[in-house]
Amino acid sequence: MSSIIPILFERVKNEMVPLDGSSHSFKHVERVTKIAQHLAELENADVELVQVTALLHDIGRLYGSPHPEKGIEPARKILESLNYPVDRIERILCRLLKYHSRDIILSIF
């Protein structure tokens, strides 16, 4: 696990407290992150990039709808505050916008 992951994990967990008890609480994010990490390892993907994206994938739910778009600036601010590399931030933000896209889902099949 990269050094940013435990810090980001705690940060997102604290930010998402208002969603406790909902179907998109931090428990959901934690499950998604574990599954995403496992798949990234199986596929020899960039595990850290996948973990960071998974941890932030529902952060926009705190700010309204549509949550992928609403989560972009909060995700950027969180990652910048952790001095995460700018090029990786941009890759993550792109994925956050697209993860609910029908085209992405269909491209899997």
matplotlib code that plots the C-alpha trace (Angstrom):
import matplotlib.pyplot as plt

x = [0.0, 1.4, 1.9, -1.0, -3.5, -3.8, -3.9, -6.5, -8.5, -8.9, -9.6, -12.4, -13.8, -14.0, -15.5, -18.2, -19.6, -22.7, -23.5, -23.4, -26.4, -27.0, -26.2, -23.3, -21.6, -17.9, -18.5, -19.6, -16.4, -14.3, -15.8, -15.4, -11.8, -11.0, -12.6, -10.9, -7.5, -7.9, -8.9, -6.0, -3.5, -4.9, -4.7, -1.3, -2.8, -1.6, -2.9, -2.3, -4.2, -7.1, -7.2, -7.2, -9.9, -12.0, -11.6, -12.9, -15.5, -18.5, -17.1, -19.4, -22.5, -21.8, -22.3, -25.3, -26.2, -24.8, -22.3, -19.4, -19.3, -19.9, -17.0, -14.3, -13.3, -13.5, -11.4, -8.9, -8.6, -8.1, -5.4, -3.6, -3.7, -1.8, 0.7, -0.2, 1.4, -0.6, -0.4, -1.8, -4.6, -5.7, -5.8, -7.9, -10.3, -10.8, -11.7, -14.0, -16.0, -16.3, -16.8, -20.6, -20.5, -22.6, -19.8, -17.2, -19.6, -20.3, -16.6, -16.0, -18.2]
y = [0.0, 3.4, 6.0, 8.2, 5.4, 5.2, 9.0, 9.3, 6.4, 8.3, 11.6, 10.2, 8.2, 11.5, 13.5, 10.9, 10.7, 12.6, 9.6, 7.0, 4.8, 5.3, 2.8, 5.0, 5.4, 4.9, 1.2, 1.1, 3.0, 0.6, -2.5, -0.9, -0.1, -3.6, -5.1, -2.5, -3.2, -7.0, -6.5, -4.1, -6.6, -9.4, -7.2, -5.8, -2.3, 0.8, -0.3, 3.0, 4.9, 2.5, 2.7, 6.5, 6.6, 4.0, 5.9, 9.1, 7.7, 8.8, 12.0, 14.0, 12.5, 15.0, 17.9, 16.9, 15.5, 14.5, 13.2, 12.4, 16.0, 17.4, 15.3, 16.6, 19.8, 18.3, 15.3, 17.7, 19.8, 16.7, 15.3, 18.7, 19.1, 15.8, 17.0, 14.2, 14.6, 16.8, 14.4, 11.6, 13.9, 14.6, 10.9, 10.2, 13.1, 11.9, 8.4, 9.9, 11.6, 8.5, 5.6, 5.9, 6.2, 3.7, 3.7, 2.6, -0.2, -1.4, -1.4, -4.0, -6.4]
z = [0.0, -1.0, 1.6, 0.3, 0.6, 4.5, 4.7, 1.9, 3.4, 6.7, 5.0, 2.8, 5.8, 7.8, 4.9, 4.2, 7.8, 6.7, 4.4, 7.2, 7.1, 3.4, 0.6, -0.4, 3.0, 3.5, 4.0, 0.4, -0.7, 1.4, -0.3, -3.8, -3.0, -1.9, -5.0, -7.3, -5.7, -6.2, -9.8, -10.4, -9.0, -11.2, -14.3, -13.4, -13.4, -11.5, -8.1, -6.4, -9.2, -9.0, -5.1, -5.1, -7.8, -5.9, -2.6, -4.2, -6.5, -4.4, -2.8, -5.0, -3.2, -0.4, -2.9, -4.9, -8.3, -10.7, -8.2, -10.6, -11.7, -8.3, -6.9, -9.3, -7.4, -3.9, -5.1, -6.7, -3.5, -1.4, -3.6, -4.0, -0.2, 0.0, -2.6, -5.0, -8.4, -10.8, -13.7, -11.6, -10.2, -13.8, -14.7, -11.6, -12.2, -15.8, -14.4, -11.8, -14.5, -16.6, -14.2, -14.5, -18.2, -20.2, -22.8, -20.2, -18.9, -22.4, -23.4, -20.7, -22.7]

ax = plt.figure().add_subplot(projection="3d")
ax.plot(x, y, z, "-o")
ax.set_aspect("equal")
plt.show()
